[in-house]
Amino acid sequence: MSDSTWPPKRGLSTPTTPYTSAILTIASSTPVSAPAPLVLSILRDTSRYPDWNTWCPNVDILSQPAGTPPDSKILEKDTLMLLHPIMDASKPDKDTPTQLRITDISTPESPSSYISRGILDEDPGYTSDLSKVYRISWKSEGGFVSMGLQTERFHEIIVVDDGSCEVRTWEVMGGILARTVKWMFKKTLEEKFELWCKDLKKDALEKMKEYLASPQTTTTLTLLRSYLLPPSTQSSTCPDLHPDPAVVLCYPSSTRPIVERTLTSFLPYPLSTLDSSHRRAGLDFVPTLSPIQPRTRRHNDDGCKKTEPEDKGGRHQAEDQTEKYPFDEKARLDRWRHREDKVAYMKKKKEIASEAEAVEDGAAAAVV
């Protein structure tokens, strides 16, 4: 769903308060030039809330679900927490403690069923494609206020092309006290939701820039550069080169799978994410490589040729046998050193032979 159609005209819903029972709905959204998993990790790590969250800088974890360390500051499903929002920025020491329980965490790798498929398909407020959304939600629980106020808040972090995402957050309130909250705090809450998204976006961009400039990424760039074509072939093969020869975007086709596999093993985000993120951060450009095509192994470990199965038409399908194998950087460097040593040895041997031949010719001439 595009920005122009969200939030939907009929209103937003949550499992706790559907739009038909909503008295107050607050929503905000923002595009973020960072991977969706990174944004979700920022939301779940309450230990870092003081670093970025102006509205709710403090969180107390009251209990964690079974199997999670009780002192963990990471939000899990069924975590019970006490959020300390500051409603008046001029009085930062005065907060409004609110007890909340995490009701849902959904990722493309582990989609949840908290919201049924039927509701996802029918309600335009939700992102129905669970393979492209990271979701976390919490609702009020406990205390006198919860007896007259039913409220639940959602965050959807939707994957967008080029390693970016869109953050959508909304809260739907119902119950007797919701009218009081609407009358007293509606405008303030709208401003705070905008502030929340702004702070979250800023922190995600800073974290991504730190990551791109980290030694880990620098190491990956070094590995990447080791696979570049020799400088003598760059201009003829790649007319449109990066100004820095060390970051030329030209690779022998035979090394592309190795480059992709090596980078993927180092980096938690797709190469397309690094591509676009480097552009936005103004750092060294990491090119987006073609989809990985693992090398076909034509021989067994004992050196015997593999038997290649035939397809229905009787043709061999050797190229379809894509057995992956671990990449050994040290072995590659050893092979290069061996090749260089061999070339140097042959060159030296040729020079010695030439010198010996010259000596023999000189001796023969002297005899004559």
Summary of the structure (lengths in Angstrom):
residues: 368
radius of gyration: 30.3
end to end distance: 95.9
largest distance: 122.2
contacts: 996
relative contact order: 0.11
helix: 44%
strand: 18%
